[in-house]
Amino acid sequence: MKRFENFESREYLDLGIAIAVEGEAARAALSIAEEISRRVPTIFRIDTRHIPHITLFQGRFPAQAQKELNEYFQKIIQKQDAPLRIEMEDSLFARPNGNIFWNVKKTSEIIKIHKEINNILHPLTKGMLTQQFSDILKSVSLSEEDRRQIENYGTLLAGDKYMPHITLCRLERAEDADLV
């Protein structure tokens, strides 16, 4: 893992922690994403720049938290004693924003890692939200449950609602999900 660059000129840091997916699962994810992008227009898809990964945490932090975050990330790296074994689900899932997910089977190991990272990092956000979730929170049509989820975790898919997945692509038109 690369150390942070100097972010002193910024007021905040948008960061995520993810597990890079390799081997057969990565090859299959890349192939599926390529096939989807042949069928329907996409905004992005996983490729050599957008590598297949499973997000464990994402958030916005005050820039002053940089040193503390660096120390925590170094501890995470040192704790990695063996690669995480992942197993993919058999189907894809379309999100309302047009993201196409390939879900990962929820194992106790991946849930434990997600919760541990979130329990430590979320308080360091000091309640800041990434632009994506700040915009979603302003939505009139957002359910009260989703609103609480964002307020509590800074994202929709965390805590008990955590859904490990690989985002294969985002469709230009969410309604094209039926064609995937």
C-alpha positions in Angstrom: 0.0 0.0 0.0 1.3 3.4 -0.9 1.6 6.1 1.7 -0.5 9.2 1.3 0.8 12.1 -0.7 1.0 15.6 0.9 -2.6 16.8 1.2 -2.0 19.8 3.5 -3.5 22.2 1.0 -6.8 20.4 1.0 -9.5 20.6 3.7 -10.4 17.0 3.4 -9.4 13.6 2.1 -11.7 11.2 0.2 -10.4 7.7 0.9 -11.4 4.1 0.6 -10.0 0.8 1.7 -10.5 -2.1 -0.7 -9.3 -5.6 -1.3 -7.8 -6.1 -4.8 -9.4 -9.1 -6.5 -7.0 -11.3 -8.4 -6.9 -14.6 -10.3 -9.9 -16.3 -11.8 -12.5 -14.0 -10.1 -10.7 -10.9 -11.5 -10.5 -12.4 -15.0 -14.2 -13.3 -14.9 -15.2 -9.9 -13.6 -13.3 -8.2 -16.4 -14.9 -10.4 -19.0 -18.4 -9.8 -17.7 -17.8 -6.0 -17.5 -16.5 -6.1 -21.1 -19.6 -8.0 -22.3 -22.0 -5.6 -20.5 -20.3 -2.6 -22.1 -20.7 -4.3 -25.6 -24.5 -4.6 -24.9 -25.2 -1.2 -23.4 -23.4 2.1 -23.1 -21.5 2.5 -19.8 -19.9 5.4 -18.0 -17.1 3.3 -16.7 -16.2 -0.4 -16.4 -13.5 -2.2 -14.6 -10.3 -2.5 -16.7 -6.6 -1.9 -16.2 -7.3 1.5 -14.7 -10.3 0.6 -12.6 -9.2 -2.7 -11.2 -11.6 -5.3 -9.7 -11.9 -4.7 -6.0 -14.1 -5.2 -3.0 -14.6 -1.9 -1.0 -14.4 -2.4 2.7 -14.7 1.3 3.7 -15.1 4.7 2.0 -15.3 8.1 3.6 -14.2 11.7 3.8 -11.8 12.8 6.5 -10.5 16.1 7.7 -7.1 16.7 6.2 -5.6 16.9 9.8 -6.4 13.1 10.2 -3.7 12.2 7.6 -1.0 11.2 10.1 -3.5 9.1 12.1 -4.8 7.4 9.0 -1.3 6.6 7.8 -0.5 4.9 11.1 -3.7 2.9 10.9 -3.2 1.8 7.3 0.3 0.6 8.2 -1.2 -1.5 11.0 -3.7 -3.0 8.5 -0.9 -3.9 6.2 1.1 -5.6 9.0 -1.9 -7.6 10.1 -2.3 -9.3 6.7 -1.0 -12.8 7.3 -2.8 -14.6 4.5 -4.9 -13.6 1.4 -8.6 -13.3 2.0 -10.5 -16.1 0.3 -13.5 -14.8 -1.6 -16.3 -16.6 -3.4 -18.5 -14.9 -5.9 -22.3 -15.2 -6.1 -24.0 -16.6 -9.2 -25.9 -13.4 -10.2 -25.5 -9.7 -10.9 -27.3 -6.9 -9.1 -28.3 -3.5 -10.6 -28.3 -0.5 -8.3 -30.8 2.4 -8.9 -27.8 4.6 -10.0 -26.9 2.2 -12.8 -24.0 0.5 -11.0 -23.9 -3.3 -11.8 -22.6 -5.3 -8.9 -21.3 -8.9 -8.8 -21.9 -9.8 -5.2 -19.3 -11.6 -3.1 -20.6 -14.3 -0.6 -20.7 -12.8 2.9 -18.3 -14.8 5.0 -17.7 -14.1 8.7 -14.1 -13.2 7.8 -15.0 -10.4 5.3 -17.8 -9.1 7.6 -15.3 -9.0 10.6 -12.7 -7.1 8.6 -15.4 -4.6 7.3 -16.8 -4.0 10.8 -13.3 -3.6 12.3 -12.2 -1.1 9.7 -15.5 0.9 9.9 -15.5 1.0 13.7 -12.1 2.5 13.7 -12.2 4.8 10.7 -15.8 6.1 10.7 -15.3 8.2 13.9 -12.3 9.8 12.2 -14.5 11.2 9.5 -16.0 13.6 12.0 -19.3 13.3 10.3 -18.0 14.4 6.9 -19.6 12.8 3.8 -18.2 12.3 0.4 -19.9 14.4 -2.3 -21.8 11.4 -3.6 -23.5 10.7 -0.3 -23.9 14.3 0.6 -25.9 14.7 -2.6 -27.9 11.5 -2.0 -28.8 12.7 1.6 -30.4 15.8 0.0 -32.7 13.6 -2.1 -36.4 14.1 -1.2 -37.1 10.5 -2.2 -34.6 9.0 0.2 -36.2 6.6 2.7 -35.8 7.3 6.3 -33.9 4.0 6.8 -31.4 5.0 4.0 -31.1 8.5 5.5 -30.2 7.0 8.9 -27.8 4.6 7.2 -25.9 7.5 5.5 -25.9 9.5 8.7 -24.6 6.6 10.8 -22.0 5.2 8.3 -21.5 7.8 5.6 -22.6 5.3 3.0 -25.6 3.1 2.2 -23.8 -0.3 2.2 -22.1 -0.5 5.6 -22.6 -2.1 9.0 -25.5 -4.6 8.9 -26.3 -3.6 5.3 -22.8 -4.2 4.1 -22.9 -6.0 0.8 -19.4 -7.1 -0.4 -19.3 -6.8 -4.2 -17.3 -5.9 -7.3 -18.7 -3.0 -9.1 -18.4 -4.1 -12.7 -19.6 -1.0 -14.4 -22.0 1.9 -14.3 -24.6 2.1 -17.1 -25.2 5.4 -18.8 -28.9 4.8 -18.4 -30.0 2.9 -15.2 -33.1 1.7 -17.0 -30.9 -0.4 -19.3 -30.2 -2.8 -16.5 -32.9 -5.1 -17.9 -30.6 -5.6 -20.9 -27.6 -6.8 -18.9 
